[in-house]
Amino acid sequence: MTAKKTFNFESAMIDLEKIVKRLEGENESLEKSLELFEKGTKLAEQLRGKLDAAEQRIKVLQKDKEVEINREDIS
């Protein structure tokens, strides 16, 4: 059985920042730059997914809080 790797948002952000710095450094070959760009794009997509999920969670929590407040007003 293969162990599932967990996604750590903060680590992924650090990795993405490192990739960007390497790409900006102009010291990488074209092939390595393409490889880094692909990895960075995948990381960015994963990070966006985590942010979107967090935003949805916040919206649900806010809506639940609004319902709770409205119930208190009725009582």
Backbone hydrogen bonds, N-H to C=O, Kabsch-Sander energy under -0.5 kcal/mol:
donor,donor_aa,acceptor,acceptor_aa,energy
8,N,6,T,-0.5
9,F,7,F,-0.6
12,A,8,N,-2.4
13,M,9,F,-2.3
14,I,10,E,-2.1
15,D,11,S,-2.6
16,L,12,A,-2.5
17,E,13,M,-2.4
18,K,14,I,-2.2
19,I,15,D,-2.2
20,V,16,L,-2.5
21,K,17,E,-2.2
22,R,18,K,-2.3
23,L,19,I,-2.5
24,E,20,V,-2.4
25,G,21,K,-1.3
26,E,23,L,-0.7
27,N,22,R,-0.6
33,S,29,S,-2.8
34,L,30,L,-2.4
35,E,31,E,-2.0
36,L,32,K,-2.8
37,F,33,S,-2.7
38,E,34,L,-2.4
39,K,35,E,-2.3
40,G,36,L,-2.9
41,T,37,F,-2.5
42,K,38,E,-2.1
43,L,39,K,-2.4
44,A,40,G,-2.6
45,E,41,T,-2.1
46,Q,42,K,-2.2
47,L,43,L,-2.8
48,R,44,A,-2.5
49,G,45,E,-2.2
50,K,46,Q,-2.2
51,L,47,L,-2.5
52,D,48,R,-2.7
53,A,49,G,-2.3
54,A,50,K,-2.3
55,E,51,L,-2.5
56,Q,52,D,-2.3
57,R,53,A,-2.1
58,I,54,A,-2.4
59,K,55,E,-2.2
60,V,56,Q,-2.2
61,L,57,R,-2.5
62,Q,58,I,-2.7
63,K,59,K,-2.4
64,D,60,V,-2.7
65,K,61,L,-2.2
66,E,62,Q,-2.4
67,V,63,K,-2.3
68,E,64,D,-2.2
69,I,65,K,-2.5
70,N,66,E,-2.5
71,R,67,V,-2.1
72,E,68,E,-1.7
73,D,69,I,-1.8
74,I,70,N,-1.5
75,S,71,R,-1.6
